[in-house]
Amino acid sequence: MERGKAGSGKPPSSPRHRAREFVVQGLYQYLVGGQDAAAIITQAESAGGFDRANRALYDALLDGVLNNTATLQVLLEPHIERPWAEVSPIERGILLLAACELQFHPDTPYRVVINEAIELTKSYGGTDGYKFVNGVLDKLAPQLRPHELRPDASNAR
């Protein structure tokens, strides 16, 4: 049954969450199959439910990761205790997506980015993969979003 359908016990996915799901799927195609952006986009556009995804966010995140993969990997690697190549392709894709959003989309609060990454990993990754992703992002967020993590950040209005 499709995630978020009536009777599934899960709330329907928001357009932003659906966009992130399609980005993760596209990044898997990129990381495992070497597909380029055009092939990934064509595949996504033909998939069921893509019309309910936030297209602007999908385009921005997919483009952001594909054009900055090496930079994002450099940001992530110090927070990972194993070689990058040993991280599963799903977890690599989700980490790249979250790092991209943390780095280039300050309009999305860091807690939302981390929560979305955890939920995506629970849906698509290995059994305890979400713990790994959470640990990495908990270390990366203060580096990329120090202003959001200051104790006085909520009182600075």
Residue frames as a rotation matrix with the C-alpha (Angstrom) as fourth column:
MET 1
0.576 0.817 0.000 0.00
0.817 -0.576 0.000 0.00
0.000 0.000 -1.000 0.00
GLU 2
-0.015 -0.574 0.819 1.28
0.472 -0.725 -0.501 3.47
0.881 0.379 0.282 -0.81
ARG 3
-0.610 -0.318 -0.726 2.48
0.792 -0.233 -0.564 5.43
0.010 -0.919 0.394 2.16
GLY 4
-0.930 0.216 -0.299 0.01
-0.115 -0.939 -0.323 8.00
-0.350 -0.266 0.898 3.41
LYS 5
-0.648 0.742 -0.170 -3.09
-0.118 0.122 0.985 6.44
0.752 0.659 0.009 1.81
ALA 6
-0.016 0.760 0.650 -6.37
-0.952 -0.210 0.223 6.40
0.306 -0.615 0.727 3.66
GLY 7
0.896 0.444 -0.021 -6.60
-0.404 0.833 0.378 3.43
0.185 -0.330 0.926 5.99
SER 8
0.325 -0.849 -0.416 -2.82
0.165 0.485 -0.859 2.91
0.931 0.211 0.298 6.15
GLY 9
0.696 -0.034 -0.718 -2.61
0.718 0.066 0.693 4.35
0.023 -0.997 0.070 9.66
LYS 10
-0.421 -0.868 -0.265 -0.12
0.815 -0.490 0.311 6.98
-0.399 -0.085 0.913 8.48
PRO 11
0.342 0.536 -0.772 -0.95
0.122 -0.840 -0.529 10.61
-0.932 0.087 -0.353 7.79
PRO 12
0.845 -0.046 0.532 -0.69
0.534 0.026 -0.845 11.73
0.026 0.999 0.046 4.17
SER 13
-0.146 -0.981 -0.128 2.76
0.932 -0.180 0.314 12.99
-0.331 -0.073 0.941 3.21
SER 14
0.461 0.218 -0.860 3.18
0.067 -0.975 -0.211 16.72
-0.885 0.039 -0.465 2.83
PRO 15
0.991 -0.096 0.095 4.25
0.086 -0.092 -0.992 18.01
0.104 0.991 -0.083 -0.59
ARG 16
0.414 -0.894 0.170 7.66
-0.884 -0.440 -0.157 18.90
0.215 -0.086 -0.973 0.87
HIS 17
0.024 -0.372 0.928 8.14
-0.566 0.760 0.319 15.41
-0.824 -0.533 -0.192 2.34
ARG 18
0.751 0.304 0.586 7.09
0.273 0.665 -0.695 13.82
-0.601 0.682 0.416 -0.96
ALA 19
0.854 -0.501 -0.140 9.66
-0.414 -0.493 -0.765 16.00
0.314 0.712 -0.628 -2.76
ARG 20
0.038 -0.876 0.481 12.37
-0.980 0.060 0.188 14.75
-0.193 -0.479 -0.857 -0.41
GLU 21
0.300 0.131 0.945 11.26
-0.146 0.985 -0.090 11.14
-0.943 -0.111 0.315 -0.99
PHE 22
0.962 0.087 0.259 11.62
0.237 0.207 -0.949 11.58
-0.136 0.974 0.179 -4.74
VAL 23
0.543 -0.839 0.019 15.03
-0.782 -0.514 -0.351 13.23
0.305 0.176 -0.936 -4.28
VAL 24
0.001 -0.532 0.847 16.20
-0.723 0.584 0.368 10.24
-0.690 -0.613 -0.384 -2.21
GLN 25
0.600 0.280 0.750 14.99
0.235 0.834 -0.499 7.89
-0.765 0.475 0.434 -4.92
GLY 26
0.969 -0.246 0.017 16.79
-0.076 -0.363 -0.929 9.96
0.234 0.899 -0.370 -7.55
LEU 27
0.298 -0.909 0.292 19.99
-0.954 -0.291 0.071 10.05
0.021 -0.300 -0.954 -5.53
TYR 28
0.216 -0.164 0.962 19.88
-0.248 0.944 0.217 6.28
-0.944 -0.286 0.163 -5.23
GLN 29
0.887 0.137 0.442 19.66
0.378 0.337 -0.863 6.10
-0.267 0.932 0.247 -9.05
TYR 30
0.770 -0.633 0.085 22.62
-0.497 -0.677 -0.543 8.50
0.401 0.375 -0.836 -9.24
LEU 31
0.154 -0.759 0.633 24.78
-0.949 0.065 0.308 6.76
-0.275 -0.648 -0.710 -6.63
VAL 32
0.059 -0.075 0.995 24.08
-0.142 0.986 0.083 3.16
-0.988 -0.146 0.047 -7.68
GLY 33
0.474 0.279 0.835 23.24
0.676 0.491 -0.549 3.41
-0.564 0.825 0.044 -11.36
GLY 34
-0.577 -0.802 -0.157 25.18
0.549 -0.523 0.652 6.51
-0.605 0.290 0.742 -12.34
GLN 35
0.153 0.711 0.687 22.10
0.982 -0.189 -0.023 8.11
0.113 0.678 -0.727 -13.89
ASP 36
-0.865 -0.433 0.251 22.28
0.434 -0.899 -0.056 11.78
0.250 0.061 0.966 -14.76
ALA 37
-0.779 0.547 -0.306 19.83
-0.104 -0.594 -0.798 14.51
-0.618 -0.590 0.520 -13.72
ALA 38
-0.476 0.622 -0.622 17.78
-0.875 -0.258 0.410 14.30
0.094 0.739 0.667 -16.92
ALA 39
-0.491 0.261 -0.831 17.17
-0.064 0.941 0.333 10.55
0.869 0.217 -0.445 -16.50
ILE 40
-0.863 0.145 -0.484 16.37
0.505 0.212 -0.836 10.97
-0.018 -0.966 -0.256 -12.81
ILE 41
-0.705 0.610 -0.362 13.87
-0.434 -0.775 -0.460 13.75
-0.561 -0.168 0.811 -13.49
THR 42
-0.438 0.537 -0.721 12.22
-0.746 0.231 0.625 11.82
0.502 0.811 0.299 -16.33
GLN 43
-0.632 0.159 -0.758 11.80
0.344 0.935 -0.091 8.81
0.694 -0.318 -0.646 -14.04
ALA 44
-0.865 0.288 -0.410 10.37
0.337 -0.273 -0.901 10.94
-0.371 -0.918 0.140 -11.21
GLU 45
-0.652 0.623 -0.431 7.93
-0.703 -0.710 0.038 12.73
-0.283 0.328 0.901 -13.49
SER 46
-0.329 0.520 -0.788 6.54
-0.559 0.566 0.607 9.40
0.761 0.640 0.104 -14.66
ALA 47
-0.866 -0.058 -0.497 6.16
0.316 0.707 -0.633 8.00
0.388 -0.705 -0.594 -11.14
GLY 48
0.164 0.984 -0.067 2.85
0.562 -0.038 0.826 7.90
0.811 -0.173 -0.560 -9.38
GLY 49
0.616 0.208 -0.760 2.41
0.781 -0.289 0.554 10.64
-0.105 -0.934 -0.341 -6.82
PHE 50
-0.487 -0.872 0.055 5.03
0.871 -0.480 0.107 12.98
-0.066 0.100 0.993 -8.23
ASP 51
-0.259 0.475 0.841 2.30
0.386 -0.747 0.541 15.50
0.885 0.465 0.010 -9.02
ARG 52
0.813 0.573 -0.099 1.68
0.289 -0.249 0.924 15.80
0.505 -0.781 -0.368 -5.27
ALA 53
0.132 -0.854 -0.504 5.32
0.974 0.018 0.224 16.67
-0.182 -0.520 0.834 -4.52
ASN 54
0.727 -0.027 -0.686 6.57
0.029 -0.997 0.070 20.22
-0.686 -0.070 -0.724 -4.11
ARG 55
0.770 -0.373 0.518 8.26
0.629 0.308 -0.714 20.57
0.107 0.875 0.471 -7.50
ALA 56
0.679 -0.543 0.494 10.28
-0.350 -0.831 -0.432 23.67
0.645 0.120 -0.754 -6.65
LEU 57
0.485 -0.502 0.716 11.78
-0.782 0.116 0.612 21.98
-0.390 -0.857 -0.336 -3.60
TYR 58
0.740 -0.191 0.645 12.43
0.309 0.948 -0.073 18.77
-0.598 0.254 0.760 -5.54
ASP 59
0.784 -0.431 0.447 14.27
0.398 -0.205 -0.894 20.67
0.477 0.879 0.011 -8.28
ALA 60
0.585 -0.564 0.582 16.28
-0.654 -0.753 -0.071 22.77
0.479 -0.339 -0.810 -5.81
LEU 61
0.495 -0.388 0.777 17.37
-0.633 0.451 0.629 19.82
-0.595 -0.804 -0.023 -3.66
LEU 62
0.766 -0.229 0.601 18.16
0.474 0.833 -0.286 17.44
-0.435 0.504 0.746 -6.51
ASP 63
0.725 -0.495 0.479 20.14
0.216 -0.498 -0.840 20.14
0.654 0.712 -0.254 -8.32
GLY 64
0.610 -0.477 0.633 21.83
-0.759 -0.581 0.294 21.21
0.228 -0.660 -0.716 -5.08
VAL 65
0.564 -0.400 0.723 23.04
-0.263 0.742 0.616 17.70
-0.783 -0.537 0.313 -4.27
LEU 66
0.741 -0.258 0.619 24.05
0.629 0.590 -0.507 16.75
-0.235 0.765 0.600 -7.82
ASN 67
0.659 -0.482 0.577 26.02
0.159 -0.660 -0.734 19.97
0.735 0.576 -0.359 -8.30
ASN 68
0.234 -0.552 0.800 27.65
-0.837 -0.533 -0.123 19.90
0.495 -0.641 -0.587 -4.86
THR 69
0.889 0.190 -0.417 28.14
-0.026 0.930 0.366 16.21
0.457 -0.315 0.832 -4.09
ALA 70
0.080 -0.949 -0.305 31.89
0.600 0.290 -0.745 16.47
0.796 -0.123 0.593 -3.47
THR 71
-0.518 -0.232 0.823 31.53
-0.341 -0.827 -0.448 19.55
0.784 -0.512 0.349 -1.23
LEU 72
0.430 0.777 0.459 28.71
-0.796 0.087 0.599 17.97
0.426 -0.623 0.656 0.76
GLN 73
0.738 -0.236 -0.632 30.70
0.281 0.959 -0.030 14.74
0.613 -0.156 0.775 1.14
VAL 74
-0.354 -0.927 0.127 33.65
0.328 -0.250 -0.911 16.72
0.876 -0.280 0.393 2.54
LEU 75
-0.266 0.350 0.898 31.30
-0.769 -0.639 0.021 18.29
0.581 -0.685 0.439 5.12
LEU 76
0.706 0.706 0.047 29.88
-0.617 0.582 0.529 14.91
0.346 -0.403 0.847 6.13
GLU 77
0.418 -0.537 -0.733 32.96
0.071 0.823 -0.563 12.67
0.906 0.184 0.383 6.21
PRO 78
-0.599 -0.715 0.362 34.54
-0.337 -0.185 -0.923 14.02
0.727 -0.674 -0.130 9.43
HIS 79
-0.262 0.611 0.747 31.37
-0.960 -0.088 -0.264 13.01
-0.096 -0.787 0.610 11.29
ILE 80
0.806 0.480 -0.346 31.35
-0.541 0.835 -0.100 9.42
0.240 0.268 0.933 9.97
GLU 81
0.255 -0.725 0.639 33.49
-0.775 0.242 0.584 6.78
-0.578 -0.645 -0.500 11.62
ARG 82
0.126 -0.230 0.965 33.83
0.433 0.888 0.155 4.55
-0.893 0.398 0.211 8.55
PRO 83
-0.881 -0.472 0.002 34.84
0.193 -0.356 0.914 5.10
-0.431 0.807 0.405 4.94
TRP 84
-0.377 0.742 -0.555 32.21
-0.726 -0.608 -0.320 6.94
-0.575 0.283 0.768 2.89
ALA 85
-0.452 0.144 -0.881 32.04
-0.750 0.473 0.462 4.05
0.483 0.869 -0.106 0.41
GLU 86
-0.903 0.085 -0.422 30.94
0.251 0.900 -0.356 1.72
0.350 -0.428 -0.834 3.23
VAL 87
-0.628 0.764 -0.148 27.85
-0.288 -0.404 -0.868 3.80
-0.723 -0.503 0.473 4.00
SER 88
-0.276 0.585 0.763 24.80
0.741 0.635 -0.218 2.33
-0.612 0.505 -0.609 2.26
PRO 89
-0.802 -0.048 0.595 23.68
0.516 -0.556 0.651 4.20
0.300 0.830 0.471 -0.87
ILE 90
0.273 0.953 0.129 20.33
0.656 -0.282 0.700 5.07
0.704 -0.106 -0.702 0.75
GLU 91
0.588 -0.098 -0.803 22.00
0.725 -0.376 0.577 6.53
-0.358 -0.921 -0.150 3.83
ARG 92
-0.589 -0.808 -0.012 24.55
0.686 -0.508 0.521 8.36
-0.427 0.299 0.853 1.67
GLY 93
-0.482 0.481 0.732 21.73
0.584 -0.446 0.678 9.87
0.653 0.755 -0.066 -0.38
ILE 94
0.610 0.761 -0.221 19.80
0.649 -0.319 0.691 10.93
0.455 -0.565 -0.688 2.70
LEU 95
0.227 -0.621 -0.750 22.92
0.752 -0.377 0.540 12.42
-0.618 -0.687 0.381 4.30
LEU 96
-0.769 -0.500 0.397 23.74
0.635 -0.530 0.561 14.33
-0.070 0.684 0.726 1.12
LEU 97
-0.055 0.855 0.516 20.17
0.599 -0.385 0.702 15.59
0.799 0.348 -0.491 0.90
ALA 98
0.735 0.353 -0.579 20.15
0.677 -0.321 0.663 16.75
0.048 -0.879 -0.474 4.53
ALA 99
-0.172 -0.877 -0.449 23.60
0.749 -0.412 0.518 18.35
-0.640 -0.247 0.728 4.25
CYS 100
-0.671 0.006 0.742 22.43
0.635 -0.512 0.579 20.20
0.383 0.859 0.339 1.13
GLU 101
0.354 0.902 0.247 19.36
0.550 -0.414 0.725 21.46
0.756 -0.121 -0.643 2.91
LEU 102
0.578 -0.223 -0.785 21.36
0.732 -0.284 0.620 22.50
-0.361 -0.933 -0.001 5.98
GLN 103
-0.428 -0.899 -0.092 23.97
0.720 -0.401 0.567 24.27
-0.546 0.177 0.819 3.84
PHE 104
-0.951 -0.078 0.300 21.88
0.290 -0.568 0.771 25.93
0.110 0.820 0.562 1.14
HIS 105
-0.176 0.964 0.199 18.31
0.264 -0.148 0.953 26.19
0.948 0.220 -0.229 2.49
PRO 106
-0.947 -0.297 -0.121 18.42
0.193 -0.227 -0.954 28.17
0.256 -0.927 0.273 5.73
ASP 107
-0.428 0.869 0.249 14.67
-0.791 -0.493 0.362 28.77
0.437 -0.042 0.898 5.45
THR 108
0.499 0.530 -0.686 14.10
-0.115 0.825 0.554 25.19
0.859 -0.198 0.472 6.65
PRO 109
0.513 -0.300 0.804 14.85
-0.857 -0.224 0.464 24.90
0.042 -0.927 -0.372 10.39
TYR 110
-0.467 -0.822 -0.325 17.64
-0.784 0.555 -0.278 22.46
0.409 0.124 -0.904 11.16
ARG 111
-0.602 0.292 0.743 15.34
-0.457 0.638 -0.620 20.38
-0.655 -0.713 -0.251 13.38
VAL 112
0.557 0.816 -0.152 12.98
-0.550 0.226 -0.804 19.88
-0.622 0.532 0.574 10.43
VAL 113
0.256 -0.560 -0.788 15.89
-0.878 0.206 -0.432 18.83
0.404 0.803 -0.438 8.21
ILE 114
-0.775 -0.594 0.216 17.09
-0.624 0.667 -0.406 16.27
0.097 -0.450 -0.888 10.75
ASN 115
-0.258 0.761 0.596 13.59
-0.421 0.466 -0.778 14.96
-0.869 -0.452 0.200 11.45
GLU 116
0.652 0.481 -0.586 12.89
-0.714 0.130 -0.688 14.55
-0.255 0.867 0.429 7.73
ALA 117
-0.150 -0.801 -0.580 16.18
-0.843 0.410 -0.348 12.68
0.516 0.437 -0.737 7.28
ILE 118
-0.785 -0.088 0.613 15.33
-0.502 0.670 -0.546 10.36
-0.363 -0.737 -0.570 10.17
GLU 119
0.186 0.951 0.246 11.86
-0.447 0.305 -0.841 9.65
-0.875 0.046 0.482 8.76
LEU 120
0.540 -0.053 -0.840 13.26
-0.830 0.130 -0.542 9.00
0.138 0.990 0.026 5.28
THR 121
-0.547 -0.817 -0.183 15.84
-0.742 0.574 -0.346 6.62
0.388 -0.054 -0.920 6.72
LYS 122
-0.528 0.444 0.724 13.17
-0.432 0.593 -0.679 4.78
-0.731 -0.671 -0.122 8.71
SER 123
0.538 0.830 -0.151 11.15
-0.511 0.178 -0.841 4.38
-0.670 0.529 0.520 5.49
TYR 124
0.863 -0.174 -0.475 13.94
-0.437 0.218 -0.873 3.51
0.255 0.960 0.112 3.04
GLY 125
-0.034 -0.998 0.051 17.08
-0.857 0.003 -0.516 2.64
0.515 -0.062 -0.855 5.00
GLY 126
-0.433 -0.253 -0.865 18.28
0.115 0.936 -0.331 -0.26
0.894 -0.243 -0.376 7.10
THR 127
0.270 0.658 -0.703 16.79
0.727 0.340 0.597 -1.20
0.631 -0.672 -0.386 10.46
ASP 128
0.471 -0.149 -0.870 18.93
0.752 -0.448 0.484 1.08
-0.462 -0.881 -0.099 12.63
GLY 129
-0.230 -0.590 0.774 20.13
0.921 -0.390 -0.024 3.39
0.316 0.707 0.633 9.86
TYR 130
0.553 0.533 0.640 18.13
0.326 -0.845 0.423 6.27
0.767 -0.026 -0.642 11.29
LYS 131
0.869 -0.299 -0.394 20.32
0.364 -0.154 0.919 6.23
-0.336 -0.942 -0.025 14.43
PHE 132
-0.123 -0.955 0.271 23.44
0.903 0.005 0.431 6.59
-0.413 0.297 0.861 12.28
VAL 133
-0.133 0.151 0.980 21.92
0.725 -0.660 0.200 9.39
0.676 0.736 -0.022 10.18
ASN 134
0.859 0.502 0.095 20.72
0.280 -0.618 0.735 11.20
0.428 -0.605 -0.671 13.30
GLY 135
0.581 -0.706 -0.405 24.16
0.585 0.016 0.811 10.97
-0.566 -0.708 0.422 14.90
VAL 136
-0.362 -0.729 0.581 25.92
0.930 -0.237 0.282 12.36
-0.068 0.642 0.764 11.84
LEU 137
0.015 0.455 0.890 23.47
0.539 -0.754 0.376 15.22
0.842 0.474 -0.257 11.37
ASP 138
0.902 0.272 -0.336 23.53
0.419 -0.362 0.833 16.09
0.105 -0.892 -0.440 15.08
LYS 139
0.118 -0.942 -0.314 27.26
0.703 -0.144 0.697 16.73
-0.702 -0.302 0.645 14.64
LEU 140
-0.525 -0.327 0.786 26.92
0.840 -0.351 0.415 18.56
0.140 0.878 0.459 11.30
ALA 141
0.432 0.840 0.328 24.07
0.764 -0.534 0.363 20.91
0.480 0.094 -0.872 12.26
PRO 142
0.704 -0.169 -0.690 26.06
0.440 -0.658 0.611 23.00
-0.557 -0.734 -0.389 14.79
GLN 143
-0.408 -0.906 0.112 28.80
0.593 -0.170 0.787 23.44
-0.694 0.388 0.607 12.19
LEU 144
-0.688 0.162 0.707 26.42
0.657 -0.273 0.702 24.68
0.307 0.948 0.082 9.48
ARG 145
0.163 0.854 0.495 23.73
0.294 -0.520 0.802 26.34
0.942 0.015 -0.336 11.60
PRO 146
-0.644 -0.481 -0.595 25.45
0.668 0.025 -0.744 27.68
0.373 -0.876 0.305 14.73
HIS 147
-0.862 0.339 0.376 23.01
-0.391 -0.918 -0.070 30.61
0.322 -0.208 0.924 14.92
GLU 148
0.123 0.963 -0.239 20.07
-0.518 0.268 0.812 28.21
0.847 0.024 0.532 15.31
LEU 149
0.292 -0.056 -0.955 21.72
0.514 0.851 0.108 26.24
0.806 -0.523 0.277 18.09
ARG 150
-0.742 -0.530 0.410 22.73
-0.024 -0.591 -0.806 29.14
0.670 -0.608 0.426 20.34
PRO 151
-0.618 0.509 -0.599 20.90
0.785 0.362 -0.503 29.01
-0.039 -0.781 -0.623 23.67
ASP 152
-0.444 0.435 -0.783 19.62
0.124 -0.836 -0.535 32.57
-0.887 -0.335 0.317 23.14
ALA 153
-0.994 0.018 0.109 18.51
0.108 -0.073 0.992 31.96
0.026 0.997 0.070 19.52
SER 154
-0.294 0.956 0.006 14.85
0.857 0.261 0.445 31.55
0.423 0.135 -0.896 20.51
ASN 155
0.290 0.393 -0.873 14.91
0.803 -0.595 -0.001 34.75
-0.520 -0.701 -0.488 22.57
ALA 156
-0.649 -0.682 -0.336 16.57
0.364 -0.667 0.650 36.87
-0.667 0.300 0.682 19.87
ARG 157
-0.145 0.682 0.717 13.32
0.985 0.033 0.167 38.00
0.090 0.731 -0.677 18.27
